[in-house]
Amino acid sequence: MSLPEAVRLGVSPLSWINEVIEEFGRDTPAENCLREAAEAGYAGVETSRKFPTDPAVLTDLLDSFGLDLASGWHSGRLAEDGVEAEMAAVADHARLLSAMGCKVMVYGETAMMAAGDPLDVGMSARRIMSEGDMPAYAQRLTDFSHRLIEEHRLRLAYHHHLMMVAETGDEIDRLMYHAGPEVGLLLDTGHAVAGGVDYTRLIERHGDRVAHIHLKDVRRQVFDRVRRADLSFNAGVRAGMFTVPGDGDLDFGPLARFVEDSGYAGWLVVEAEQDPALAPPFPAVRRAHAHVTSLFGDGQ
């Protein structure tokens, strides 16, 4: 079984080192993550807080394990700020991604989240953008995306995400409707389902906008408990609501068919925000690699 020629399979360092819950992977060297990612068969990784940000240093580090950089997350604030401020904020990160040969940049909207620590309050506390404010926000995103392409040769991949501006299917639809074609969509299977929308609906409506794909599974019983108790996003991660493909309740067959039938060219990135002490990363990502590759070719 093999992936289509223009598709590569990567893995997020989140299985080893969490970006927000600092004790998850606090004592894990970047080299451990990269060695195990390579040994599990992956072609690349996304950025991590433990990776160097000098392109030459990062290139040498990744080359030593035979890995490429797939992309990296940028915490954007266009829901509240202007395009010029966002271009200044993203400059160093965008230069790094471009120098590393990346084609897309992951954009997560971190403005207009819940008050206080937005990932440590109940998920019902998230702020919702009004329908009237969405067109202007989408225009800022479009202008920013155009500048990102023009100045850094990177396409924006907008990450729909729990607790953020675009969480539900209707919110994603409105954003994609009002935003120009410069704004690509990051399809995250886990965040789609957790946001109340079957990811196949996003493929049907916005398949031509998909610029990057995160393969995340969901343990539905755990997530349902998190929602019923109105726990925080971080509490849900600690409880194990997310996991790697093949270890939860999602069917990734439709995703594989979309990749093969649409001619998608880019990265599939296995991603699971879990406690590495409860879900040892190497066996988890190795099983995920086998599960994902089994979906393609003769494995379907």
C-alpha positions as a printed Julia matrix, in Angstrom:
300×3 Matrix{Float64}:
   0.0    0.0    0.0
   1.28   3.47  -0.84
   0.14   7.08  -0.82
  -0.54   8.95  -4.06
   2.64  10.32  -5.58
   2.01  13.96  -4.62
   1.03  13.15  -1.02
   3.39  12.8    1.93
   2.68  11.49   5.42
   3.96  13.47   8.39
   3.43  13.5   12.13
   2.95  16.33  14.59
   5.35  16.62  17.54
   2.23  17.0   19.73
   2.31  13.27  20.45
   5.58  13.9   22.29
   5.59  17.59  23.25
   2.44  19.64  23.82
   2.58  23.29  22.82
   0.28  24.54  25.6
   0.31  21.95  28.42
   3.96  22.4   29.24
   4.39  19.36  31.47
   3.51  17.12  28.51
   6.94  16.47  27.11
   8.77  18.93  29.34
  11.74  16.57  29.66
  11.58  15.16  26.13
  14.44  16.31  23.88
  13.53  17.32  20.35
  15.89  14.6   19.11
  13.74  11.89  20.75
  10.67  13.09  18.88
  12.48  13.26  15.55
  14.22   9.91  15.9
  10.98   8.12  16.72
   9.07   9.93  13.96
  11.64   8.74  11.44
  11.73   5.2   12.84
   7.93   5.01  12.58
   8.19   5.74   8.87
   7.12   9.39   8.59
   8.54  11.76   5.99
   8.26  14.94   8.0
   7.05  16.86  11.03
   5.48  20.2   11.86
   7.14  22.81  14.07
   7.51  22.47  17.84
   8.38  24.8   20.68
  11.5   22.7   21.22
  12.8   22.99  17.66
  15.38  25.63  16.69
  14.05  28.59  14.71
  17.21  29.29  12.73
  16.62  27.74   9.28
  20.19  26.46   8.91
  20.19  24.85  12.35
  16.73  23.34  11.87
  17.69  22.02   8.43
  20.74  20.27   9.85
  18.67  18.8   12.69
  15.91  17.47  10.43
  18.39  16.24   7.82
  20.14  14.16  10.47
  16.93  12.13  10.79
  15.94  12.22   7.11
  12.89  14.39   7.78
  11.36  17.48   6.13
   9.33  20.28   7.65
   5.67  19.98   6.61
   4.37  23.27   8.03
   3.93  25.14  11.28
   1.22  26.84  13.35
   0.89  30.63  13.58
  -1.33  32.12  16.29
  -3.11  34.85  14.38
  -5.17  37.75  15.71
  -6.98  39.08  12.65
 -10.31  38.83  14.49
  -9.17  41.93  16.39
  -6.08  43.33  14.61
  -5.25  44.61  11.16
  -3.3   43.07   8.29
  -0.16  45.2    8.76
   0.14  44.19  12.41
  -0.35  40.53  11.46
   2.29  40.68   8.74
   4.77  42.05  11.26
   3.82  39.37  13.81
   4.19  36.5   11.33
   7.37  37.67   9.59
   9.98  35.54  11.4
   7.81  32.41  11.37
   6.92  32.83   7.7
  10.56  33.33   6.74
  11.45  30.12   8.59
   8.74  28.08   6.84
   9.63  29.49   3.44
  13.33  28.84   3.94
  12.51  25.25   4.92
  10.63  24.66   1.68
   7.12  24.64   3.17
   4.22  25.45   0.85
   1.56  26.23   3.48
   1.33  27.91   6.87
  -1.21  26.78   9.47
  -3.26  29.73  10.74
  -5.07  29.42  14.08
  -7.25  32.37  15.15
  -6.36  33.07  18.77
  -8.06  36.45  19.14
 -11.65  36.66  20.33
 -11.37  33.52  22.46
 -12.86  33.07  25.94
 -11.84  35.46  28.7
  -9.03  34.42  31.05
  -7.03  31.41  29.93
  -9.16  30.44  26.92
  -8.16  26.77  26.93
  -8.74  26.34  30.64
 -12.37  27.5   30.87
 -15.46  25.51  30.0
 -15.9   25.13  26.26
 -19.33  26.76  26.43
 -17.58  30.03  27.33
 -16.1   30.59  23.89
 -16.93  33.88  22.2
 -18.88  33.69  18.95
 -18.33  36.1   16.07
 -21.55  37.63  14.82
 -22.65  36.94  11.26
 -22.4   40.67  10.61
 -18.72  40.77  11.57
 -17.73  37.74   9.49
 -17.42  39.46   6.06
 -14.91  42.05   7.32
 -12.93  39.38   9.16
 -12.86  37.2    6.05
 -11.65  40.17   4.0
  -8.76  40.74   6.4
  -7.91  37.06   6.11
  -8.03  37.3    2.34
  -5.76  40.34   2.27
  -3.37  38.7    4.73
  -3.33  35.48   2.68
  -2.54  37.42  -0.48
   0.38  39.13   1.24
   1.6   35.82   2.63
   1.73  34.36  -0.88
   3.28  37.47  -2.36
   5.98  38.02   0.26
   6.71  34.51   1.57
   5.37  32.1   -1.1
   3.15  30.43   1.49
  -0.53  29.57   1.23
  -2.6   30.1    4.35
  -4.29  26.95   5.67
  -7.05  28.1    8.04
  -7.41  25.75  11.02
 -11.03  25.37  12.15
 -10.64  24.63  15.85
 -12.56  24.18  19.09
 -12.83  27.42  21.11
 -11.92  29.58  18.11
 -13.83  31.71  15.58
 -14.62  28.85  13.21
 -15.63  25.81  15.28
 -18.99  24.7   13.86
 -19.93  23.68  10.35
 -21.99  26.84   9.83
 -19.1   29.04  10.96
 -16.67  27.29   8.63
 -19.18  27.63   5.76
 -19.61  31.38   6.37
 -15.88  31.96   6.57
 -15.16  30.08   3.36
 -18.06  31.82   1.58
 -16.82  35.32   2.42
 -13.07  34.66   2.11
 -11.3   34.75  -1.23
  -9.68  31.69  -2.83
  -6.33  32.74  -1.37
  -7.6   31.44   1.98
  -7.09  27.68   2.09
  -8.71  25.35   4.58
  -6.9   23.03   6.95
  -9.12  19.98   7.25
  -8.8   18.58  10.78
 -10.86  15.41  11.14
 -10.92  15.5   14.94
 -11.79  19.17  15.36
 -14.52  18.81  12.73
 -16.31  16.03  14.58
 -15.72  17.66  17.97
 -17.21  20.86  16.54
 -20.37  18.98  15.61
 -19.79  18.47  11.89
 -18.96  15.27  10.01
 -15.67  15.94   8.27
 -17.1   14.54   5.03
 -19.44  17.55   4.94
 -16.41  19.83   4.84
 -14.96  17.78   2.01
 -18.22  17.99   0.05
 -18.57  21.75   0.53
 -14.96  22.92   0.57
 -12.84  20.15  -0.89
 -11.36  22.52  -3.47
 -10.08  24.77  -0.66
  -8.3   22.06   1.36
  -4.63  23.04   1.53
  -3.42  20.89   4.45
  -4.83  17.92   6.39
  -4.54  16.91  10.05
  -5.5   13.32  10.84
  -6.85  13.3   14.37
  -9.14  10.66  15.89
 -11.74  11.18  18.62
 -12.79   8.98  21.52
 -16.48   9.84  21.4
 -17.37   8.61  24.89
 -14.63  10.74  26.41
 -15.52  13.78  24.34
 -19.23  13.44  25.2
 -18.32  13.44  28.91
 -16.19  16.53  28.4
 -19.07  18.35  26.68
 -21.67  17.27  29.23
 -19.51  18.49  32.12
 -18.55  21.64  30.2
 -14.88  20.97  30.79
 -12.14  23.03  29.23
 -10.25  22.17  26.07
  -7.14  21.36  28.08
  -9.14  19.2   30.48
 -10.48  17.31  27.48
  -6.95  16.75  26.18
  -5.87  15.5   29.59
  -8.88  13.14  29.66
  -7.92  11.68  26.27
 -10.64  13.01  23.97
  -8.2   12.98  21.04
  -6.0   10.17  19.78
  -4.2    8.99  16.64
  -6.05   7.56  13.61
  -7.2    4.0   14.17
  -7.37   4.35  17.95
 -10.7    6.17  18.18
 -14.13   6.14  16.59
 -13.63   7.91  13.26
 -13.69   6.25   9.85
 -10.83   7.6    7.74
 -11.88   5.75   4.6
 -13.75   8.76   3.13
 -10.7   10.92   3.77
  -8.49   8.52   1.85
 -10.96   8.44  -1.04
 -11.01  12.24  -1.15
  -7.21  12.37  -1.27
  -7.07   9.85  -4.11
 -10.03  11.13  -6.14
  -9.42  14.88  -5.81
  -5.77  14.9   -6.76
  -4.88  16.5   -3.43
  -1.17  17.35  -3.35
   0.4   18.03   0.02
   0.82  16.65   3.5
  -1.29  14.38   5.66
  -0.2   14.99   9.24
  -1.02  12.52  12.01
  -1.8   14.57  15.1
  -2.94  13.64  18.59
  -2.88  15.86  21.64
  -2.46  13.32  24.42
  -0.56  12.85  27.66
   2.6   11.04  26.51
   2.81   9.31  29.89
  -0.59   7.68  29.25
  -0.2    7.21  25.5
   3.47   6.4   24.79
   4.21   8.26  21.54
   6.28   5.8   19.54
   3.89   2.83  19.54
   0.94   5.18  19.0
   2.37   6.95  15.95
   3.72   3.68  14.55
   0.22   2.14  14.69
  -1.21   5.3   13.15
   1.27   5.11  10.26
   0.21   1.54   9.53
  -3.48   2.45   9.79
  -3.28   5.45   7.46
  -1.19   3.74   4.8
  -3.52   0.71   4.87
  -6.34   2.97   3.61
  -4.69   3.62   0.27
  -4.27   1.53  -2.85
  -4.89  -2.15  -2.26
  -5.63  -1.42   1.4
  -8.94   0.34   0.7
